[in-house]
Amino acid sequence: MTLVQKIHAEIAAAGGWLPFDRFMSLALYEPGLGYYAGSRRKFGQMPDGGSDFVTAPEMSPLFGRAFARQLAQAMDASGCRDIVEFGAGSGVLAAQLIAELDALGAGLARYRIVELSADLRERQRERLAHWGERIEWLDTLPTELEAVVIGNEVLDAMPVQLLAFDGQTWRERGVVPAGEGFAFEDRDSMLRPPLETGFVPGTVTEIHPQGDAFIATLARTLRRGAAFFIDYGFPEAEYYHPQRRGGTLMCHQAHQADGDPLVAVGDKDITAHVNFTGTALAGQDAGLVVLGYTSQANFLLNCGIADLLAGAGLSERAMAHRLLAEHEMGELFKVIGFAPLSAPFDALGFERGDRSHKL
């Protein structure tokens, strides 16, 4: 059975209409069929290598080296010696972090990876073989966790629900069959965005119950340590601004972006920007404290990337500049940090430019 056939079968079983978050989950994560389950290379700097998009650690090793300084501080503050990474991609960030943490003498004991994709696990095993038994793969989040947790571009890939506004009422947008393909169809719903006013007729936007539930589950699990998530997104007031009437849903294939998740299903990534206000509230409501929230540029500068740039070659500086430039990753990507309510600390990455007050 192909992925398209699988989705058609599930739509039929659901009565002819499938909520978009379920469609997105199947398109990305259906075992053996979804985008992240396939063997196609996802991460890389250029499409001629077969990749679809580039992440910060793929762009420059200085990303991981700077990030490691924050993790080393968090490990020292919490007394934890384990790192847990969600969605480790090609494993390049893990390799950067382990090497730098060892160079810093941080005392890393284990680097544990929660990875749903069997194909990506194998790629990670190859890249990280040098560190042997210090690397461990987990199928699920442990019921109790004492570690520093990280996720780079993880929250944006969590399935979202779509809502459409006609000027008077909100309806949930789902997926129906259209010949051999798919189409959108809106149905009555009690679901609403977290803000009540300011929406113009024709608005389509997202809500993030699965992402918020993930943060809440992590909060109940994290006994000791910290958590840092890096992703593209906005505070709630910006996320649901009237000018963003089309929402943030986006697809990526061969380094090209498009807004139609209903075509080339399983062959391209589907993402939505993160509502960091909702992320922060989900953590706080479940017992975490927000250590800080800032742009990627501020975070990396606070973690000493300027010193690393001073010792880098010209080409390496040029690539690393894209991590900091406002028109590239520097401003669009944000970083949020959490710690258990009982053990907060002044996190290095938020020393200057903390924007927690804007959440």
C-alpha positions in Angstrom: 0.0 0.0 0.0 1.3 3.5 -0.9 1.1 6.4 1.5 -1.6 8.0 -0.6 -3.6 4.8 -0.5 -3.1 4.6 3.2 -4.4 8.1 3.7 -7.4 7.5 1.4 -8.2 4.3 3.4 -8.0 6.2 6.7 -10.2 9.0 5.4 -12.8 6.5 4.3 -12.7 4.8 7.7 -13.2 8.2 9.4 -16.3 8.9 7.4 -14.9 10.8 4.5 -13.1 13.6 6.3 -9.8 13.6 8.2 -8.6 16.4 10.5 -5.5 18.1 9.2 -3.3 17.1 12.1 -4.0 13.4 11.5 -3.2 13.9 7.7 0.0 15.7 8.6 1.0 12.9 11.0 0.4 10.3 8.3 2.3 12.3 5.7 5.3 12.8 7.9 5.5 9.8 10.2 3.5 6.8 9.0 6.0 3.9 9.5 7.6 2.8 6.3 5.7 5.4 4.2 5.8 8.9 5.6 8.3 11.6 4.7 10.6 11.0 7.7 10.3 7.3 7.4 11.7 7.3 3.8 15.3 6.8 2.8 15.6 10.1 0.9 18.2 12.5 2.2 16.4 15.4 4.0 19.2 17.6 5.3 21.9 19.4 3.3 23.1 22.7 1.9 22.3 22.2 -1.8 19.5 20.4 -3.7 21.9 18.7 -6.0 22.8 16.4 -3.1 19.2 15.3 -3.0 18.3 17.2 0.2 15.2 19.3 0.8 16.3 21.9 3.4 19.3 23.0 5.5 19.4 23.2 9.3 21.7 25.4 11.4 24.2 22.7 12.4 24.4 21.5 8.7 25.2 25.1 7.8 28.1 25.7 10.2 29.8 23.6 13.0 30.0 26.8 15.0 26.3 26.4 15.8 27.0 23.3 17.8 30.2 24.6 19.3 28.4 27.7 20.7 25.3 25.8 21.8 27.6 23.4 23.7 28.6 26.2 26.0 25.0 26.7 27.1 24.6 22.9 27.6 27.8 22.7 29.6 26.6 25.5 31.9 23.2 23.8 32.3 24.9 20.5 33.1 27.0 22.1 35.7 24.0 24.0 37.2 21.8 21.0 37.4 24.4 18.3 38.1 23.2 16.3 35.1 25.6 14.4 32.9 23.2 13.2 30.2 22.0 15.0 27.0 18.7 14.0 25.4 18.1 15.2 21.9 14.7 14.9 20.2 14.7 14.4 16.4 18.5 14.3 15.8 18.2 14.5 12.0 21.4 13.5 10.3 23.3 13.4 13.7 25.5 16.3 12.8 24.4 18.4 15.8 25.0 15.5 18.1 28.5 15.1 16.7 29.3 18.8 17.1 27.9 18.9 20.7 29.7 15.8 21.9 33.1 16.9 20.5 32.7 20.4 22.0 31.4 19.2 25.4 34.4 16.8 25.7 36.7 19.7 24.7 35.1 21.8 27.4 35.5 19.0 30.0 31.8 19.0 30.7 31.7 15.4 31.9 29.1 14.2 29.4 28.2 10.6 30.3 25.5 9.7 27.8 24.0 11.3 24.7 20.5 9.9 24.2 18.4 10.4 21.1 14.7 10.0 20.7 14.2 9.3 17.0 11.0 8.0 15.3 12.6 7.5 11.9 14.3 4.1 11.5 16.2 5.5 8.4 17.5 8.5 10.3 18.5 6.3 13.2 20.8 4.4 10.9 22.3 7.6 9.5 22.9 8.8 13.1 24.5 5.4 14.0 27.0 5.8 11.2 27.9 9.4 12.0 28.1 8.8 15.8 29.9 5.4 15.8 33.1 7.0 17.1 31.5 7.5 20.5 30.3 3.9 20.9 28.2 3.1 23.9 28.0 6.7 25.0 25.2 7.0 22.4 21.8 5.5 23.1 18.6 5.6 21.2 15.2 5.7 22.9 11.9 4.8 21.4 9.9 6.9 23.8 10.5 9.5 26.5 11.4 7.9 29.8 8.9 8.3 32.7 11.6 10.1 34.7 14.3 12.2 33.3 17.5 13.8 34.7 19.1 15.4 31.7 19.6 18.5 29.6 17.1 18.2 26.8 17.4 19.8 23.4 15.4 20.0 20.2 16.5 21.8 17.0 13.6 22.2 14.5 11.5 19.7 16.3 8.4 21.7 17.4 7.7 23.0 13.9 7.3 19.4 12.6 4.6 18.5 15.1 1.2 18.1 13.5 -1.1 21.1 13.8 -4.8 21.7 13.5 -6.0 24.1 10.9 -8.8 26.7 11.5 -10.6 28.8 8.9 -12.5 32.0 9.7 -15.3 33.4 7.4 -15.8 36.6 9.3 -18.4 35.2 11.7 -17.5 31.7 12.6 -14.5 29.4 12.9 -14.4 26.0 11.3 -11.8 23.2 11.4 -10.1 22.5 8.1 -9.7 18.9 7.2 -8.8 16.7 4.2 -11.2 14.8 1.8 -10.6 12.7 -1.3 -10.4 14.5 -4.6 -10.1 11.8 -7.3 -6.7 10.1 -6.6 -5.6 13.1 -4.6 -6.9 15.3 -1.8 -8.7 18.6 -1.1 -9.5 20.7 1.9 -13.0 20.9 3.4 -14.1 22.9 6.4 -16.4 21.6 9.1 -18.2 23.1 12.1 -16.0 23.0 15.2 -15.7 24.4 18.7 -12.0 24.9 18.3 -10.7 28.5 18.4 -7.4 30.3 18.3 -6.1 31.5 21.7 -6.8 35.1 20.8 -10.5 36.1 20.3 -10.3 39.3 18.2 -8.4 40.9 15.3 -9.0 38.2 12.7 -10.1 39.2 9.2 -12.5 37.2 7.0 -10.6 34.5 5.1 -8.1 33.9 7.8 -6.6 30.4 8.0 -4.3 29.7 10.9 -3.0 26.9 13.1 -3.3 25.8 16.7 -0.7 23.5 18.3 -2.3 21.0 20.8 0.2 18.2 20.0 3.2 20.5 20.4 1.9 21.9 23.7 1.1 18.4 24.9 4.7 17.3 24.2 6.0 20.2 26.3 3.6 19.4 29.1 4.7 15.7 29.0 8.3 16.7 29.1 7.6 19.0 32.1 6.1 16.2 34.1 9.0 13.9 33.2 11.9 16.3 33.8 13.0 15.8 37.5 16.3 17.6 37.1 18.1 19.4 34.3 16.9 21.9 31.7 15.5 22.0 28.2 16.3 24.2 25.2 14.3 24.3 21.9 15.3 26.2 18.8 12.8 26.8 16.0 11.2 29.4 13.8 8.2 31.1 15.2 6.7 34.1 17.0 5.0 35.1 20.3 1.3 34.8 20.2 0.5 38.4 19.3 2.7 38.2 16.2 1.6 34.7 15.3 -2.1 35.7 15.1 -1.5 39.2 13.7 -4.2 40.2 11.2 -1.6 40.5 8.5 -0.7 36.8 8.8 -4.1 35.8 7.5 -2.8 32.8 5.6 -1.2 31.2 8.6 2.3 29.7 8.6 1.9 26.2 7.1 4.8 25.6 4.7 6.3 22.7 2.8 9.9 22.1 1.7 11.2 20.0 -1.2 14.6 20.4 -3.0 15.2 23.6 -1.1 12.0 25.1 -2.5 9.1 26.2 -0.3 5.5 25.9 -1.2 2.2 26.2 0.7 0.4 23.1 -0.6 0.7 20.0 1.7 -1.9 18.1 -0.4 0.5 17.4 -3.3 3.6 15.3 -3.4 2.5 13.8 -0.1 5.3 11.9 1.6 7.9 13.5 -0.7 8.2 16.8 1.1 8.4 18.2 4.6 5.4 19.9 6.2 5.9 22.5 8.9 4.2 25.3 10.8 5.9 28.1 12.8 5.8 27.8 16.6 3.6 29.8 18.8 6.2 30.4 21.5 3.6 31.9 23.9 1.7 28.6 23.9 4.9 26.7 24.3 5.9 28.8 27.3 2.5 28.5 28.9 2.4 24.7 28.3 5.7 24.4 30.2 4.7 26.7 33.0 1.3 25.1 33.6 3.0 21.7 33.9 5.7 22.9 36.4 8.6 24.4 34.5 10.0 27.8 34.7 11.0 29.7 31.5 14.7 30.4 31.7 14.6 32.8 28.7 13.4 33.4 25.2 15.3 35.2 22.6 16.4 35.2 18.9 18.9 32.7 17.7 21.4 35.5 17.0 21.2 36.8 20.6 21.5 33.3 21.9 24.5 32.3 19.9 26.3 35.6 20.6 25.6 35.1 24.4 27.1 31.7 24.0 30.4 33.1 22.6 30.0 32.5 18.8 31.8 35.8 18.2 35.0 34.4 19.8 34.6 31.2 17.7 34.2 33.3 14.5 37.5 35.2 15.3 39.4 32.0 14.9 37.5 30.7 11.8 38.5 30.9 8.2 36.8 33.2 5.7 34.4 30.6 4.2 33.5 29.3 7.6 32.7 32.9 8.8 30.5 33.5 5.8 28.4 30.4 6.5 28.2 31.1 10.2 27.1 34.7 9.4 23.8 33.2 8.1 23.1 31.9 11.6 23.2 35.5 12.9 22.0 37.7 10.1 18.5 39.2 10.7 17.4 38.4 7.1 18.6 34.8 7.4 18.2 32.6 10.5 19.3 35.1 13.1 15.9 36.7 13.8 13.4 34.2 12.4 14.7 31.4 14.6 14.1 31.7 18.4 15.3 29.9 21.4 13.3 29.1 24.5 14.7 27.5 27.7 13.1 25.7 30.6 14.1 24.3 33.9 12.2 22.6 36.8 10.5 25.1 39.0 12.6 23.9 41.9 15.9 24.6 40.2 16.1 27.6 37.9 19.4 29.2 37.0 20.6 32.2 35.0 21.1 30.6 31.6 24.1 31.9 29.6 22.2 32.1 26.3 19.7 34.6 27.6 22.0 37.0 29.4 21.4 39.8 26.9 18.4 40.3 24.7 15.9 38.2 26.7 12.4 38.6 25.3 10.4 36.6 27.8 8.4 39.7 28.6 7.0 39.6 25.0 5.6 36.1 25.3 
